[in-house]
Amino acid sequence: TFDQDYNSGTYLQPASMYSVVFKEGLITFHFRPTTHHLNVLRRIEQLQSHITLTPDWINYALLDDITDSFASPIQTIQYEVDSIDELVLLLRESETNDMLRRIGSCRKNVMAFSRLLSNKADVVRGLMKRFDDRYSIAPLVGMNTQTGTSGTGTAGSKEEIHNVGGLIHSPHHRDGEILLYLGDILDHVLTMLQSLWSYEKILDRSHSNYLAQISLEINQLSNQTNGVMGTLTFFASLIVPMTFITGLWGMNVHVPGQPGQEGEPLVWWWCLIGVMSLYCIVAIYFGKRYGLI
């Protein structure tokens, strides 16, 4: 079983429970507080007039109550999975902040229940094999028993027979009933495991859809950024040539076209142009060498 207290720090932690079945009774051992034995006692009080109480039946009732304790948490997981599956593609960007946390928490619970239920099917199959081996000779034993009790009264291999409601109930007949009950528990366990596997697939798909949606939003934001950068680049392409021209003709030397100084030499101006050109050539060389451009 498991810790069923949702507010506990050990919620969903495994809690082992052992049963020792005797011919006339049953002893259980558990290391954490549990209510399964109390639920079985209430069930016995309600059904005591309709059942033949045996240690094997009490053991079955404990297994059935432990299995039923998984139903409510798994139903809660189903509601959460359906909610995530419907909302993952419908929520707006501002409302999806906790979606990844919800998906992760739900998948954690699904894996926890899968681990708790995975070994229960083997336990129930083992018990069914034990009862099946005992029940396989039930028709022959029942025939010998009825012949021994209604005939000459010879002792042979007689089995104890109970008459409940006008029907003959031998121990092998009760084993057959418990075998059917254990089959019902096995079907319940396998159904819950299949449900958990389907929930895991849905959550995996929802996780992929969520990441795809985040990727689309990032691409949209990148496209918007590229649009803004394109606008800034266009204005920069207008301003840079004007800045370059005004910088060349605004230097504190003789420049071409300066009024009243048409015959003055432009040595310094050409030297500055050469230095700037050399700087540009060197910068472009190192930029290509180191992969910067």
N, C-alpha and C positions, 0 to 999 in steps of 0.2 A: 504494500500500500504506500501512501505518501502523506506528507504533512498537508492537511487541507485548510489550515488557517492562512487566509490570504494576507493578513497583516503581519504574519510571522516572517522573521528573517530566513527561516528554513522552508518557506513555501515551495512545494513540489519536490522537496528532498525525499529520497526513498526512505521508507520505514519498514524494516523487515518484520514479518510476522510468521511464526512457526507453529504448526499444528502437529500434535502427536495423537494419533487415533488408536484407541484401544477397543477391545471387544465390547466393553460396558461403559465407555466414556471417552472424553476427549480433553486434552490439555493444550492450551495455546500459550505462546511466549511472544512478547513484544517489548521493545525497549523505548517506546514512546507512547504517550497517552493516545488511546484510540476509542472510538465508539462503535466499532463493528460488532463486538460481542453483545453490547446492549441492544443494537438493532436486531440481532439474531434472537435474543431473548424475547423481545416484543413480538417478533414474527412467530415464535413458537407459541406464545400465549394466544395469538390470534388464530393459529391453524392447528392447535393441539388436538382438536376433535376431528380433524380431516386428514391427519397424517399419521404414519407409524414412525415414531421418533427413534432414530438410531444415531450412533456416533458418525456414521458416514453421511447421514442426512444433515447433521449439524455442521460437519466439515463442508459439505456442499453449500449450505446456507451462508457460511462465512465467506467462501469464495464468491458467491453470488453478490453478497453485500459489498465486498471489496471491489468487484467489477462494476457494480452500479454506482459506486462513488466517483468513477471517472466520467459518468455521463454528463453531469452538470458542468464541470469545467470545460469539457470538450464542446458542449453546446455553446458556452460563452466564446470559445475560440472560433466556432463557426460564425457567430454573429460578427466578431471582429474581422474575420477574413472576408466576409461578404461586404462589410463596410469599407474595408481597404480596397477591395477589388472595384467597387463602384466609385469611390472618391478619388482614386489615384490619378485619373485623367480628367476629373471635373473641377478639382480645386484650383483656385487662382494661385499665382506665384506667392502672394503674401500668406496663403493659408496652408502651404505645403511644408512649413518649417519642421513640424514634428512627424511628418509622414514616414520618413526613414526610421525614426525611433520606434514608431508603432509597428512597422514591418519587422524590424529586428527583434522587438520584444515578443511579437506574436510567433515568429519563427523559433525563438528560444523556447517558448512554451510548447510548441508542437514537437520539437525534438525531445523535450523532457518527457512528455507523455508517451512518445514513441519508444523511448528507452524503458519506461516503466511497464509498458504493455507487451513489449517484444518477447519477454521470457515467460509471460503468463500463458500464452498459447501452448508452449512446451510443457508447462506444469499441468495444465488441464488435459493435454493429450496423454501424459504419463498416467494420470488418475483414470482416464477413460480406458487405457490399455489394461490397467489392473482390474477394473470392473468388468471389462469385456472378457478377460480370461476367466473370471469367476462365473460370468453369466453364460458363457458359451456352452456349459454343460447343464444349464438350468432345465430344459425340457426333460432330459433323461432322469435327473435327480427328482424333479417334481413327480414324474410317473412312478418311480420306485417308492417315493414317500407315500403317495396316495394308496398304492397297493399294500404297503406294509401296515398302514393304519386301518384299512377297511377289510383286510383279509384275516389271516390266521393269527395276526398279532406278533409275528416274528420280529425280532429286533433288527436286523440288517443295518444298513446305513441310513437311519431315519433322520430327517431334518425336522426342526421345530416349525410348526405351522400355526399361523394366527388367523382367526376368522374375524374380519373387520367388515361390518356392513353386509354380511352374508357372502363375502368374497374370500377365497382362500389366498393368503399372502405368505409365501415362503421367503426365507432370506434371499434366495436367488431372484425371486420376483422383485423384491425391494432393490436389489442390485441393478436389475434392469431399469427400474424407474430412475434411480440415481444416475445411471448411465445416460438416460435421456436428458436429465437435468444438466449434467456436465456438458452434453452436446450443445445445449442451449447457451451455456456460459461461453463455450468455445466460439460459437457463432457470433455472440455479442462481442467478444474480444477481437475476432477477425474483422468484424464490421467496423469497430472503432479504429483499428489499425488502418484499414482501407480509407476511412474518412480522413485520418491524420495525413496519410500519404497524398490524398487529393488536396488537402489544405496546403501542404508543403508545395505542391505544384502551382497552386493558385498564387501563393505568396511569392514564389520564384518568378512567375509571370508578372505579378504586380511590381516586384522589385525592378525587373527589367524595364517595364513600362515607365516606372518612376525615373530611372536613370536616363531613359530615352527622352522623357519630357524635360529633364534638367539639361540634357545635351542640346535639345532644340532651343530652350531659353537662352543658353550660352551662345548658340549660333546667332540667334536674333540680336542679342546684345552686341556680339562681335560685328554683325552687319551694321548696326546703328553706329558703333564706334568708327567703323571704316567709312561710313557716310560723312561723319563729322570730320574725320581726318582728311577726306577728299576735299571738303569745302575749305579747310584750313590750308591745304596744299595749293589749291587754286589761288587763294588770296596771297599766299607766300610767293607764288610764281609771278604775281603782279608787282609785289613790293621789292623782291630781291633785285631785279634789274635796275629799278629806279634807285635803290640804295647803292648799288654798285657804281652807277654812272655818277651820282652826286658825290660819292666817296672819291672817285678818281679826280673829278674836277673841283673838289673842295679842299685839296691838299694845299699845304702852306708852301708851295713852290710855283714857278711859272708853269702855266698849263696852256694848252692850245686854245686859241680863241679868246684869250684874255685881252680886253680892250686896251689899246695904247702900248702894248708890248708884243706886237706881232713879230718883231725881229729878234727878240730875246731868245737865247738858246734854251732848249728844253732838256738839258742833260740830266738834271735831278729828277725830273718827271719820268723820263725814260728809265732811269736807274730804279726808281720805285716800282714801275711797271714790271721790270725784269725780275726784281726780288719777289714780288707777289706771284708772278708766273712760275718762278722756280719753286717757290713754296707749295704752290698747287700741284706741280708735277711730282715733287717728293712725297706729298701727302697721299696722292693717288697711288703712287708706287707701293708705299707701305700698307695702304688700305687693301690693295689687291693681294699683296704678299701674305698678310695675316687674315685674309678672308673677311674683312670688314665691309667690302663692297663687291 
